[in-house]
Amino acid sequence: MNDETRQKTLEKILQLRIQAASNVLPGETRPELAVVAVFSAFSFQAYIGALLQLHKRLGTEEKQFWKAGYTKMYFLLGNPTRIVEKDPDAFIYRESGVALTGLLSPAKAKGFRSMCPQYGNTNVNRDGYEYFGHWRKYLIEITTECSTIERMLVDVSHIINESLIEGRMNALSSVSVRFRDYVKKPFVNSKALYTRVLFDAATKQYKVRGQLYEA
Protein backbone atom coordinates (compact mmCIF):
# COMPACT_ATOMS: atom_id res chain seq x y z
CA MET A 1 0.00 0.00 0.00
CA ASN A 2 1.63 3.30 -1.08
CA ASP A 3 1.22 6.57 0.82
CA GLU A 4 -1.54 7.93 -1.42
CA THR A 5 -3.61 4.76 -1.11
CA ARG A 6 -2.98 4.67 2.63
CA GLN A 7 -4.17 8.27 3.02
CA LYS A 8 -7.36 7.52 1.07
CA THR A 9 -7.99 4.46 3.24
CA LEU A 10 -7.49 6.44 6.45
CA GLU A 11 -9.75 9.21 5.20
CA LYS A 12 -12.47 6.64 4.47
CA ILE A 13 -12.15 5.16 7.98
CA LEU A 14 -12.50 8.59 9.56
CA GLN A 15 -15.45 9.53 7.36
CA LEU A 16 -17.21 6.27 8.26
CA ARG A 17 -16.71 7.13 11.94
CA ILE A 18 -18.16 10.62 11.41
CA GLN A 19 -21.10 9.23 9.45
CA ALA A 20 -21.80 6.60 12.08
CA ALA A 21 -21.84 9.26 14.79
CA SER A 22 -24.14 11.48 12.76
CA ASN A 23 -26.59 8.61 12.23
CA VAL A 24 -26.80 7.56 15.87
CA LEU A 25 -29.32 10.22 16.82
CA PRO A 26 -31.03 11.32 13.60
CA GLY A 27 -32.78 14.66 13.81
CA GLU A 28 -31.07 15.65 17.05
CA THR A 29 -28.21 18.02 17.68
CA ARG A 30 -25.02 16.13 18.45
CA PRO A 31 -24.48 16.61 22.18
CA GLU A 32 -21.28 17.83 23.79
CA LEU A 33 -20.41 15.36 26.52
CA ALA A 34 -17.51 14.52 28.80
CA VAL A 35 -16.40 11.84 31.23
CA VAL A 36 -14.13 12.69 34.16
CA ALA A 37 -11.70 10.24 35.76
CA VAL A 38 -10.19 11.13 39.13
CA PHE A 39 -6.97 9.31 40.20
CA SER A 40 -5.27 9.34 43.57
CA ALA A 41 -2.26 7.96 41.66
CA PHE A 42 -2.07 6.58 38.16
CA SER A 43 -2.71 2.85 37.80
CA PHE A 44 -3.38 1.45 34.32
CA GLN A 45 -4.88 -1.71 35.84
CA ALA A 46 -7.30 0.27 38.03
CA TYR A 47 -8.29 2.68 35.25
CA ILE A 48 -9.01 0.08 32.55
CA GLY A 49 -10.92 -2.01 35.08
CA ALA A 50 -13.01 1.04 35.93
CA LEU A 51 -13.57 1.88 32.25
CA LEU A 52 -14.83 -1.64 31.49
CA GLN A 53 -17.10 -1.56 34.55
CA LEU A 54 -18.44 1.82 33.45
CA HIS A 55 -19.60 0.40 30.13
CA LYS A 56 -21.34 -2.52 31.82
CA ARG A 57 -23.43 0.05 33.70
CA LEU A 58 -24.30 2.32 30.75
CA GLY A 59 -27.72 1.97 29.14
CA THR A 60 -28.30 1.79 25.39
CA GLU A 61 -29.25 5.46 25.13
CA GLU A 62 -26.16 6.55 27.07
CA LYS A 63 -23.95 4.53 24.74
CA GLN A 64 -25.63 6.19 21.74
CA PHE A 65 -24.99 9.63 23.22
CA TRP A 66 -21.39 8.66 23.96
CA LYS A 67 -20.74 7.69 20.35
CA ALA A 68 -22.66 10.59 18.84
CA GLY A 69 -20.99 13.18 21.04
CA TYR A 70 -17.32 12.29 20.49
CA THR A 71 -17.19 12.25 24.28
CA LYS A 72 -14.20 14.04 25.79
CA MET A 73 -12.12 12.40 28.51
CA TYR A 74 -10.61 14.41 31.37
CA PHE A 75 -8.05 12.91 33.76
CA LEU A 76 -7.65 14.60 37.15
CA LEU A 77 -5.36 14.02 40.11
CA GLY A 78 -7.18 14.04 43.43
CA ASN A 79 -8.85 12.06 46.19
CA PRO A 80 -11.60 9.99 44.50
CA THR A 81 -13.50 9.47 47.77
CA ARG A 82 -13.59 13.19 48.56
CA ILE A 83 -14.58 14.19 45.03
CA VAL A 84 -17.35 11.58 44.84
CA GLU A 85 -18.79 12.92 48.09
CA LYS A 86 -19.24 16.30 46.41
CA ASP A 87 -21.69 14.84 43.87
CA PRO A 88 -22.32 11.07 44.30
CA ASP A 89 -24.93 10.93 41.53
CA ALA A 90 -22.39 12.02 38.91
CA PHE A 91 -20.15 8.98 39.45
CA ILE A 92 -20.93 5.55 38.06
CA TYR A 93 -17.85 3.70 39.29
CA ARG A 94 -15.45 4.16 42.20
CA GLU A 95 -12.77 2.17 43.96
CA SER A 96 -9.97 3.26 46.26
CA GLY A 97 -7.70 4.70 43.58
CA VAL A 98 -9.97 5.87 40.77
CA ALA A 99 -13.49 7.16 40.17
CA LEU A 100 -15.30 7.69 36.84
CA THR A 101 -18.32 9.82 36.14
CA GLY A 102 -21.12 9.03 33.76
CA LEU A 103 -21.77 11.33 30.81
CA LEU A 104 -21.58 14.98 31.84
CA SER A 105 -22.32 18.32 30.27
CA PRO A 106 -19.25 20.52 29.62
CA ALA A 107 -20.32 22.81 32.48
CA LYS A 108 -20.53 19.95 34.97
CA ALA A 109 -17.21 18.54 33.82
CA LYS A 110 -15.67 22.00 34.24
CA GLY A 111 -16.88 22.02 37.85
CA PHE A 112 -14.94 18.85 38.65
CA ARG A 113 -11.94 20.15 36.74
CA SER A 114 -11.91 23.23 38.98
CA MET A 115 -11.58 20.97 42.05
CA CYS A 116 -8.50 19.01 40.95
CA PRO A 117 -5.39 19.60 38.85
CA GLN A 118 -5.24 17.89 35.49
CA TYR A 119 -3.19 14.72 35.48
CA GLY A 120 0.35 15.78 34.57
CA ASN A 121 1.98 15.04 31.24
CA THR A 122 4.10 12.22 32.62
CA ASN A 123 6.10 10.32 30.01
CA VAL A 124 4.67 6.98 28.95
CA ASN A 125 6.35 3.69 29.74
CA ARG A 126 7.62 2.51 26.36
CA ASP A 127 7.57 -1.08 27.61
CA GLY A 128 3.77 -0.88 27.44
CA TYR A 129 0.90 -1.51 29.84
CA GLU A 130 -1.15 -4.50 30.93
CA TYR A 131 -4.66 -4.94 32.30
CA PHE A 132 -5.34 -8.46 33.57
CA GLY A 133 -9.03 -9.13 33.15
CA HIS A 134 -10.96 -12.21 32.12
CA TRP A 135 -11.85 -14.31 29.12
CA ARG A 136 -10.68 -12.68 25.87
CA LYS A 137 -7.35 -10.97 25.35
CA TYR A 138 -6.92 -7.82 23.28
CA LEU A 139 -3.91 -5.86 22.09
CA ILE A 140 -4.03 -2.10 21.54
CA GLU A 141 -1.21 -0.63 19.49
CA ILE A 142 -0.63 3.10 20.02
CA THR A 143 1.48 5.31 17.79
CA THR A 144 4.96 6.09 19.08
CA GLU A 145 4.07 9.77 18.53
CA CYS A 146 2.14 9.39 21.78
CA SER A 147 4.60 10.57 24.43
CA THR A 148 2.57 11.16 27.61
CA ILE A 149 0.31 9.06 29.83
CA GLU A 150 -2.53 11.54 29.37
CA ARG A 151 -2.37 11.29 25.56
CA MET A 152 -2.11 7.51 25.78
CA LEU A 153 -5.17 7.35 28.03
CA VAL A 154 -7.20 9.50 25.64
CA ASP A 155 -6.41 7.24 22.67
CA VAL A 156 -6.84 3.99 24.62
CA SER A 157 -10.13 5.22 26.12
CA HIS A 158 -11.60 6.12 22.73
CA ILE A 159 -10.51 2.81 21.20
CA ILE A 160 -12.01 0.80 24.07
CA ASN A 161 -15.16 2.91 24.39
CA GLU A 162 -16.09 2.78 20.72
CA SER A 163 -15.08 -0.86 20.33
CA LEU A 164 -17.34 -1.81 23.25
CA ILE A 165 -20.26 0.23 21.88
CA GLU A 166 -19.88 -1.34 18.44
CA GLY A 167 -19.56 -4.86 19.85
CA ARG A 168 -16.00 -5.31 18.56
CA MET A 169 -14.70 -5.95 22.05
CA ASN A 170 -15.98 -7.72 25.16
CA ALA A 171 -16.01 -6.01 28.55
CA LEU A 172 -14.70 -9.20 30.18
CA SER A 173 -11.25 -8.83 28.71
CA SER A 174 -7.55 -8.51 29.30
CA VAL A 175 -5.92 -5.56 27.54
CA SER A 176 -2.29 -5.01 26.56
CA VAL A 177 -0.95 -1.73 25.19
CA ARG A 178 2.12 -1.64 22.96
CA PHE A 179 3.69 1.18 20.95
CA ARG A 180 4.14 1.06 17.19
CA ASP A 181 6.00 3.30 14.78
CA TYR A 182 3.45 3.65 11.97
CA VAL A 183 6.10 5.17 9.69
CA LYS A 184 8.52 2.26 9.92
CA LYS A 185 5.73 -0.30 10.30
CA PRO A 186 2.82 1.17 8.31
CA PHE A 187 -0.86 0.78 9.03
CA VAL A 188 -2.51 -2.44 7.87
CA ASN A 189 -6.30 -2.47 8.00
CA SER A 190 -7.16 -6.11 7.36
CA LYS A 191 -6.48 -7.57 10.81
CA ALA A 192 -7.53 -4.66 13.02
CA LEU A 193 -10.87 -4.84 14.85
CA TYR A 194 -10.86 -1.05 15.23
CA THR A 195 -8.65 1.78 13.95
CA ARG A 196 -8.57 5.25 15.49
CA VAL A 197 -7.78 7.91 12.89
CA LEU A 198 -7.35 11.65 13.33
CA PHE A 199 -6.61 14.39 10.81
CA ASP A 200 -3.44 16.35 11.55
CA ALA A 201 -4.17 19.92 10.46
CA ALA A 202 -0.49 20.88 10.70
CA THR A 203 0.71 18.27 8.21
CA LYS A 204 -2.59 17.88 6.29
CA GLN A 205 -2.28 14.15 6.80
CA TYR A 206 -4.57 11.45 8.17
CA LYS A 207 -2.79 9.58 10.94
CA VAL A 208 -3.40 6.37 12.83
CA ARG A 209 -3.50 6.97 16.58
CA GLY A 210 -4.01 3.33 17.46
CA GLN A 211 -5.58 0.00 16.61
CA LEU A 212 -7.30 -2.86 18.40
CA TYR A 213 -6.53 -6.52 17.76
CA GLU A 214 -7.70 -9.73 19.36
CA ALA A 215 -4.59 -11.33 20.84
Protein Blocks (a to p, Z undefined) as FASTA:
>chain_A
ZZklmmmmmmmmmmmmmmmmmmmmghiacdddddddddfbdcfklmmmmmmmmmmmpcfk
lmmmmmmnopacddddddfklmmmmommlpmbdcfkbccdddddfklmmmmmmmpccddf
ddddfkbpcdddehiaddddddfklmbfklmmmmmmmmmmmmmmnopacfbdcddddddd
fklmgcdfklpmbdcddddfklopacdfbdcddZZ
